[in-house]
């Protein structure tokens, strides 16, 4: 009797395991039927943190350099640049005139210099330009509109062409 009871329990246990396995097989066949072999892990770069720290350090250094550059005052003087350019135009005009031997009565007319003086005066807000003004500049206009001491002196003394 005891043997028969143990045998029945063993067959019942096997029957229960078989039904569980058959239910699992039926569920797998009803759904995807595939196996799940995916690895769900985040790929991690070995040097990512090091690169981020380096990038942060470089960014901070760049911000400090930008701040120092913004705090610096310029070393260039635009007004002296304009005066030097006027002198250069004067020299260029005087050495490019042909023929060289002009008389003292003939005065030099500097078209480029006049335009330069005109635009300087416009830049300094002493005169409002129009489209036709730049083509019809006269020496008297340049003297009146120029607030630059070099330009005023240049036309008041009516610089003559250099004679060679």
SEMAR-425189 format. One line per field, with one value per residue: x, y, z of N, C-alpha, C in turn; residue number from 1; residue in three letters. Coordinates in steps of 0.02 Angstrom, whole numbers. Example, Ala and Ser with C-alpha at 12.3 -4.5 7.8 and 13.67 -1.06 7.14 Angstrom:
nxx c(660 / 642) .
nyy c(-284 / -112) .
nzz c(390 / 354) .
caxx c(615 / 684) .
cayy c(-225 / -53) .
cazz c(390 / 357) .
cxx c(660 / 645) .
cyy c(-165 / 2) .
czz c(390 / 394) .
resi c(1 / 2) .
resn c(ALA / SER) .
***
This chain:
nxx c(41 / 93 / 193 / 120 / 56 / 164 / 204 / 94 / 99 / 220 / 190 / 89 / 161 / 248 / 153 / 100 / 214 / 230 / 113 / 137 / 252 / 198 / 104 / 190 / 255 / 147 / 115 / 232 / 226 / 110 / 143 / 287 / 382 / 517 / 681 / 740 / 880 / 944 / 1060 / 1042 / 1124 / 1212 / 1324 / 1485 / 1604 / 1778 / 1861 / 1777 / 1737 / 1859 / 1884 / 1776 / 1806 / 1925 / 1877 / 1793 / 1889 / 1963 / 1863 / 1837 / 1962 / 1962 / 1854 / 1908 / 2015 / 1944 / 1875 / 1983 / 2029 / 1921 / 1927 / 2040 / 2110 / 2109 / 2260 / 2277 / 2260 / 2133 / 2116 / 2247 / 2281 / 2200 / 2255 / 2386 / 2354 / 2307 / 2424 / 2498 / 2422 / 2443 / 2581 / 2583 / 2507 / 2586 / 2703 / 2657 / 2616 / 2620 / 2670 / 2827 / 2886 / 2805 / 2736 / 2742 / 2619 / 2523 / 2419 / 2404 / 2281 / 2202 / 2116 / 2088 / 2126 / 2037 / 1916 / 1943 / 1955 / 1826 / 1751 / 1802 / 1754 / 1618 / 1615 / 1646 / 1531 / 1505 / 1445 / 1310 / 1305 / 1265 / 1219 / 1270 / 1364 / 1492 / 1554 / 1567 / 1659 / 1740 / 1893 / 1864 / 1752 / 1809 / 1895 / 1804 / 1725 / 1812 / 1871 / 1991 / 2155 / 2262 / 2203 / 2140 / 2249 / 2318 / 2243 / 2224 / 2349 / 2372 / 2450 / 2587 / 2642 / 2781 / 2935 / 3051) .
nyy c(-59 / 60 / 73 / 84 / 205 / 296 / 278 / 330 / 464 / 501 / 486 / 581 / 697 / 698 / 709 / 837 / 918 / 892 / 949 / 1084 / 1109 / 1084 / 1188 / 1298 / 1276 / 1288 / 1423 / 1486 / 1450 / 1514 / 1649 / 1742 / 1642 / 1640 / 1646 / 1741 / 1822 / 1939 / 2062 / 2174 / 2302 / 2451 / 2521 / 2568 / 2690 / 2684 / 2796 / 2904 / 2985 / 3045 / 3118 / 3207 / 3280 / 3341 / 3418 / 3505 / 3572 / 3637 / 3718 / 3805 / 3869 / 3935 / 4023 / 4104 / 4163 / 4231 / 4323 / 4398 / 4453 / 4532 / 4627 / 4699 / 4852 / 4931 / 4948 / 5022 / 5173 / 5245 / 5371 / 5417 / 5326 / 5368 / 5494 / 5457 / 5387 / 5489 / 5563 / 5467 / 5456 / 5583 / 5580 / 5476 / 5533 / 5642 / 5584 / 5518 / 5604 / 5668 / 5772 / 5808 / 5936 / 6059 / 6224 / 6352 / 6414 / 6321 / 6225 / 6078 / 5955 / 5842 / 5707 / 5583 / 5606 / 5706 / 5636 / 5548 / 5636 / 5685 / 5571 / 5547 / 5657 / 5631 / 5516 / 5567 / 5630 / 5762 / 5801 / 5759 / 5629 / 5616 / 5525 / 5586 / 5671 / 5618 / 5612 / 5742 / 5824 / 5965 / 6060 / 6160 / 6110 / 6002 / 6063 / 6132 / 6030 / 5944 / 5897 / 5862 / 5904 / 5886 / 5876 / 6002 / 6089 / 6046 / 6086 / 6220 / 6275 / 6242 / 6131 / 6104 / 6017 / 5907 / 5955 / 5887) .
nzz c(0 / 38 / -54 / -170 / -149 / -148 / -278 / -347 / -307 / -364 / -501 / -511 / -484 / -593 / -694 / -666 / -688 / -823 / -877 / -845 / -922 / -1049 / -1057 / -1057 / -1179 / -1268 / -1244 / -1292 / -1426 / -1464 / -1449 / -1489 / -1510 / -1520 / -1449 / -1312 / -1319 / -1298 / -1242 / -1119 / -1088 / -1054 / -1164 / -1124 / -1140 / -1117 / -1102 / -1091 / -980 / -949 / -1067 / -1062 / -946 / -988 / -1095 / -1024 / -947 / -1049 / -1103 / -994 / -987 / -1112 / -1094 / -994 / -1063 / -1163 / -1082 / -1032 / -1153 / -1189 / -1089 / -1118 / -1181 / -1341 / -1438 / -1550 / -1639 / -1720 / -1774 / -1796 / -1893 / -1999 / -2024 / -2062 / -2177 / -2258 / -2275 / -2345 / -2463 / -2512 / -2539 / -2634 / -2736 / -2767 / -2819 / -2928 / -3027 / -3193 / -3324 / -3239 / -3217 / -3164 / -3156 / -3028 / -3020 / -3052 / -2961 / -2861 / -2877 / -2780 / -2809 / -2747 / -2617 / -2583 / -2586 / -2483 / -2373 / -2374 / -2341 / -2215 / -2147 / -2156 / -2082 / -1958 / -1930 / -1973 / -2086 / -2194 / -2309 / -2485 / -2634 / -2749 / -2697 / -2677 / -2800 / -2844 / -2772 / -2711 / -2682 / -2588 / -2523 / -2459 / -2370 / -2290 / -2236 / -2175 / -2019 / -1980 / -1931 / -2018 / -2146 / -2159 / -2151 / -2261 / -2376 / -2353 / -2364 / -2493 / -2559 / -2663 / -2812 / -2804 / -2871 / -2983) .
caxx c(0 / 138 / 227 / 73 / 45 / 224 / 203 / 43 / 125 / 271 / 157 / 54 / 213 / 270 / 97 / 97 / 271 / 216 / 63 / 170 / 295 / 156 / 76 / 244 / 266 / 90 / 123 / 286 / 203 / 60 / 176 / 342 / 412 / 590 / 713 / 763 / 951 / 972 / 1095 / 1021 / 1172 / 1234 / 1395 / 1521 / 1671 / 1826 / 1891 / 1726 / 1741 / 1922 / 1874 / 1730 / 1843 / 1972 / 1836 / 1772 / 1948 / 1979 / 1810 / 1849 / 2020 / 1941 / 1813 / 1953 / 2051 / 1895 / 1863 / 2042 / 2031 / 1869 / 1947 / 2097 / 2094 / 2146 / 2322 / 2279 / 2224 / 2104 / 2127 / 2315 / 2280 / 2172 / 2305 / 2439 / 2328 / 2305 / 2494 / 2516 / 2389 / 2478 / 2645 / 2568 / 2485 / 2641 / 2753 / 2626 / 2597 / 2662 / 2743 / 2852 / 2904 / 2749 / 2753 / 2717 / 2550 / 2478 / 2411 / 2388 / 2215 / 2207 / 2048 / 2082 / 2132 / 1975 / 1866 / 1961 / 1936 / 1754 / 1725 / 1820 / 1707 / 1554 / 1625 / 1646 / 1463 / 1503 / 1409 / 1271 / 1321 / 1216 / 1252 / 1307 / 1415 / 1559 / 1583 / 1575 / 1692 / 1788 / 1939 / 1834 / 1709 / 1851 / 1920 / 1749 / 1698 / 1862 / 1889 / 2058 / 2203 / 2304 / 2165 / 2131 / 2314 / 2338 / 2212 / 2232 / 2414 / 2372 / 2513 / 2605 / 2674 / 2853 / 2971 / 3113) .
cayy c(0 / 117 / 76 / 108 / 275 / 331 / 275 / 378 / 532 / 513 / 496 / 646 / 749 / 699 / 735 / 909 / 949 / 887 / 1000 / 1150 / 1114 / 1090 / 1256 / 1343 / 1266 / 1317 / 1496 / 1507 / 1441 / 1565 / 1715 / 1748 / 1578 / 1646 / 1650 / 1808 / 1819 / 2007 / 2086 / 2242 / 2339 / 2513 / 2519 / 2621 / 2704 / 2685 / 2861 / 2956 / 3032 / 3082 / 3167 / 3259 / 3323 / 3380 / 3467 / 3554 / 3613 / 3680 / 3769 / 3855 / 3909 / 3978 / 4077 / 4151 / 4200 / 4278 / 4376 / 4442 / 4490 / 4583 / 4679 / 4738 / 4910 / 4927 / 4986 / 5058 / 5236 / 5251 / 5439 / 5421 / 5287 / 5412 / 5545 / 5424 / 5371 / 5552 / 5576 / 5418 / 5477 / 5643 / 5559 / 5438 / 5579 / 5686 / 5548 / 5488 / 5656 / 5673 / 5782 / 5828 / 6007 / 6106 / 6290 / 6366 / 6436 / 6264 / 6192 / 6007 / 5935 / 5772 / 5679 / 5529 / 5637 / 5741 / 5586 / 5523 / 5687 / 5688 / 5514 / 5556 / 5705 / 5596 / 5469 / 5606 / 5659 / 5834 / 5814 / 5702 / 5617 / 5593 / 5484 / 5628 / 5710 / 5588 / 5623 / 5813 / 5855 / 6017 / 6072 / 6201 / 6065 / 5960 / 6105 / 6149 / 5972 / 5906 / 5922 / 5837 / 5958 / 5874 / 5892 / 6074 / 6120 / 6025 / 6126 / 6292 / 6296 / 6221 / 6096 / 6100 / 5955 / 5908 / 5962 / 5849) .
cazz c(0 / 42 / -118 / -220 / -135 / -172 / -351 / -369 / -296 / -414 / -566 / -507 / -489 / -663 / -733 / -653 / -723 / -895 / -895 / -843 / -981 / -1109 / -1057 / -1079 / -1251 / -1302 / -1240 / -1337 / -1495 / -1477 / -1453 / -1538 / -1524 / -1521 / -1383 / -1294 / -1302 / -1301 / -1182 / -1105 / -1048 / -1086 / -1182 / -1089 / -1167 / -1062 / -1093 / -1097 / -924 / -956 / -1121 / -1038 / -900 / -1029 / -1131 / -975 / -930 / -1107 / -1107 / -942 / -1008 / -1167 / -1065 / -959 / -1115 / -1193 / -1033 / -1031 / -1216 / -1187 / -1041 / -1145 / -1221 / -1404 / -1442 / -1613 / -1640 / -1786 / -1798 / -1825 / -1955 / -2051 / -2041 / -2100 / -2244 / -2296 / -2295 / -2397 / -2524 / -2535 / -2569 / -2694 / -2787 / -2789 / -2859 / -2987 / -3075 / -3253 / -3321 / -3174 / -3209 / -3164 / -3131 / -2961 / -3022 / -3057 / -2897 / -2868 / -2857 / -2760 / -2808 / -2697 / -2552 / -2570 / -2567 / -2417 / -2324 / -2373 / -2303 / -2145 / -2118 / -2148 / -2027 / -1897 / -1926 / -1984 / -2148 / -2216 / -2380 / -2534 / -2685 / -2797 / -2663 / -2680 / -2865 / -2858 / -2715 / -2729 / -2627 / -2535 / -2484 / -2416 / -2315 / -2245 / -2201 / -2139 / -1953 / -1968 / -1939 / -2076 / -2205 / -2163 / -2166 / -2328 / -2427 / -2341 / -2391 / -2563 / -2570 / -2734 / -2834 / -2795 / -2934 / -2985) .
cxx c(43 / 174 / 181 / 59 / 104 / 225 / 151 / 67 / 178 / 240 / 119 / 103 / 237 / 215 / 92 / 153 / 259 / 164 / 93 / 214 / 253 / 124 / 129 / 256 / 209 / 94 / 177 / 263 / 150 / 91 / 233 / 373 / 488 / 618 / 739 / 836 / 985 / 1005 / 1076 / 1071 / 1194 / 1308 / 1429 / 1590 / 1719 / 1853 / 1842 / 1731 / 1803 / 1915 / 1828 / 1764 / 1891 / 1934 / 1813 / 1829 / 1964 / 1926 / 1819 / 1908 / 2001 / 1898 / 1856 / 1992 / 2005 / 1881 / 1922 / 2046 / 1979 / 1887 / 2004 / 2072 / 2135 / 2208 / 2325 / 2236 / 2199 / 2116 / 2197 / 2319 / 2253 / 2222 / 2363 / 2416 / 2325 / 2376 / 2516 / 2485 / 2423 / 2543 / 2632 / 2547 / 2542 / 2692 / 2723 / 2605 / 2646 / 2634 / 2763 / 2862 / 2846 / 2772 / 2721 / 2644 / 2501 / 2476 / 2388 / 2318 / 2217 / 2137 / 2039 / 2084 / 2068 / 1920 / 1880 / 1940 / 1860 / 1725 / 1744 / 1772 / 1638 / 1559 / 1622 / 1580 / 1463 / 1463 / 1370 / 1284 / 1260 / 1254 / 1294 / 1363 / 1485 / 1592 / 1599 / 1607 / 1742 / 1835 / 1908 / 1787 / 1752 / 1878 / 1865 / 1727 / 1749 / 1876 / 1958 / 2108 / 2248 / 2268 / 2156 / 2195 / 2334 / 2308 / 2215 / 2298 / 2421 / 2440 / 2527 / 2639 / 2749 / 2887 / 3036 / 3159) .
cyy c(63 / 126 / 105 / 183 / 317 / 332 / 324 / 450 / 549 / 525 / 562 / 704 / 755 / 728 / 811 / 945 / 947 / 940 / 1070 / 1160 / 1121 / 1159 / 1307 / 1338 / 1297 / 1394 / 1521 / 1502 / 1494 / 1634 / 1710 / 1681 / 1580 / 1647 / 1720 / 1803 / 1888 / 2025 / 2159 / 2275 / 2400 / 2507 / 2579 / 2629 / 2711 / 2755 / 2919 / 3008 / 3075 / 3136 / 3223 / 3307 / 3368 / 3435 / 3522 / 3601 / 3661 / 3735 / 3823 / 3899 / 3958 / 4036 / 4128 / 4193 / 4252 / 4336 / 4424 / 4483 / 4545 / 4640 / 4723 / 4797 / 4906 / 4971 / 5030 / 5120 / 5247 / 5320 / 5446 / 5380 / 5330 / 5465 / 5516 / 5407 / 5433 / 5570 / 5529 / 5436 / 5538 / 5624 / 5521 / 5484 / 5622 / 5648 / 5517 / 5540 / 5656 / 5728 / 5813 / 5903 / 6054 / 6173 / 6301 / 6389 / 6378 / 6227 / 6119 / 5995 / 5861 / 5742 / 5625 / 5558 / 5674 / 5692 / 5559 / 5573 / 5692 / 5631 / 5518 / 5604 / 5674 / 5549 / 5506 / 5644 / 5734 / 5851 / 5752 / 5691 / 5602 / 5558 / 5527 / 5667 / 5683 / 5600 / 5696 / 5850 / 5907 / 6028 / 6113 / 6158 / 6025 / 6001 / 6119 / 6088 / 5935 / 5938 / 5898 / 5893 / 5948 / 5895 / 5967 / 6108 / 6105 / 6070 / 6201 / 6317 / 6279 / 6192 / 6089 / 6034 / 5962 / 5912 / 5924 / 5876) .
czz c(0 / -25 / -171 / -210 / -159 / -248 / -378 / -361 / -349 / -482 / -567 / -515 / -562 / -708 / -726 / -690 / -799 / -917 / -894 / -904 / -1045 / -1114 / -1080 / -1153 / -1291 / -1301 / -1288 / -1409 / -1513 / -1486 / -1504 / -1555 / -1525 / -1451 / -1372 / -1272 / -1306 / -1235 / -1172 / -1058 / -1089 / -1101 / -1152 / -1119 / -1108 / -1049 / -1095 / -1042 / -929 / -1010 / -1099 / -989 / -938 / -1067 / -1084 / -956 / -987 / -1114 / -1055 / -961 / -1063 / -1141 / -1029 / -1009 / -1147 / -1146 / -1032 / -1095 / -1217 / -1139 / -1068 / -1185 / -1286 / -1403 / -1505 / -1608 / -1711 / -1815 / -1829 / -1889 / -2013 / -2072 / -2081 / -2170 / -2287 / -2319 / -2350 / -2463 / -2554 / -2570 / -2633 / -2751 / -2813 / -2831 / -2921 / -3039 / -3134 / -3295 / -3255 / -3168 / -3214 / -3137 / -3063 / -2962 / -3025 / -2990 / -2909 / -2841 / -2842 / -2758 / -2754 / -2627 / -2534 / -2550 / -2497 / -2363 / -2317 / -2330 / -2230 / -2111 / -2109 / -2089 / -1960 / -1888 / -1932 / -2045 / -2167 / -2291 / -2421 / -2589 / -2731 / -2763 / -2673 / -2747 / -2878 / -2799 / -2741 / -2670 / -2571 / -2492 / -2435 / -2358 / -2265 / -2204 / -2161 / -2072 / -1935 / -1978 / -2000 / -2139 / -2213 / -2183 / -2238 / -2381 / -2414 / -2368 / -2464 / -2582 / -2644 / -2748 / -2824 / -2863 / -2930 / -3038) .
resi c(1 / 2 / 3 / 4 / 5 / 6 / 7 / 8 / 9 / 10 / 11 / 12 / 13 / 14 / 15 / 16 / 17 / 18 / 19 / 20 / 21 / 22 / 23 / 24 / 25 / 26 / 27 / 28 / 29 / 30 / 31 / 32 / 33 / 34 / 35 / 36 / 37 / 38 / 39 / 40 / 41 / 42 / 43 / 44 / 45 / 46 / 47 / 48 / 49 / 50 / 51 / 52 / 53 / 54 / 55 / 56 / 57 / 58 / 59 / 60 / 61 / 62 / 63 / 64 / 65 / 66 / 67 / 68 / 69 / 70 / 71 / 72 / 73 / 74 / 75 / 76 / 77 / 78 / 79 / 80 / 81 / 82 / 83 / 84 / 85 / 86 / 87 / 88 / 89 / 90 / 91 / 92 / 93 / 94 / 95 / 96 / 97 / 98 / 99 / 100 / 101 / 102 / 103 / 104 / 105 / 106 / 107 / 108 / 109 / 110 / 111 / 112 / 113 / 114 / 115 / 116 / 117 / 118 / 119 / 120 / 121 / 122 / 123 / 124 / 125 / 126 / 127 / 128 / 129 / 130 / 131 / 132 / 133 / 134 / 135 / 136 / 137 / 138 / 139 / 140 / 141 / 142 / 143 / 144 / 145 / 146 / 147 / 148 / 149 / 150 / 151 / 152 / 153 / 154 / 155 / 156 / 157 / 158 / 159 / 160 / 161 / 162 / 163 / 164) .
resn c(UNK / UNK / UNK / UNK / UNK / UNK / UNK / UNK / UNK / UNK / UNK / UNK / UNK / UNK / UNK / UNK / UNK / UNK / UNK / UNK / UNK / UNK / UNK / UNK / UNK / UNK / UNK / UNK / UNK / UNK / UNK / UNK / UNK / UNK / UNK / UNK / UNK / UNK / UNK / UNK / UNK / UNK / UNK / UNK / UNK / UNK / UNK / UNK / UNK / UNK / UNK / UNK / UNK / UNK / UNK / UNK / UNK / UNK / UNK / UNK / UNK / UNK / UNK / UNK / UNK / UNK / UNK / UNK / UNK / UNK / UNK / UNK / UNK / UNK / UNK / UNK / UNK / UNK / UNK / UNK / UNK / UNK / UNK / UNK / UNK / UNK / UNK / UNK / UNK / UNK / UNK / UNK / UNK / UNK / UNK / UNK / UNK / UNK / UNK / UNK / UNK / UNK / UNK / UNK / UNK / UNK / UNK / UNK / UNK / UNK / UNK / UNK / UNK / UNK / UNK / UNK / UNK / UNK / UNK / UNK / UNK / UNK / UNK / UNK / UNK / UNK / UNK / UNK / UNK / UNK / UNK / UNK / UNK / UNK / UNK / UNK / UNK / UNK / UNK / UNK / UNK / UNK / UNK / UNK / UNK / UNK / UNK / UNK / UNK / UNK / UNK / UNK / UNK / UNK / UNK / UNK / UNK / UNK / UNK / UNK / UNK / UNK / UNK / UNK) .
***
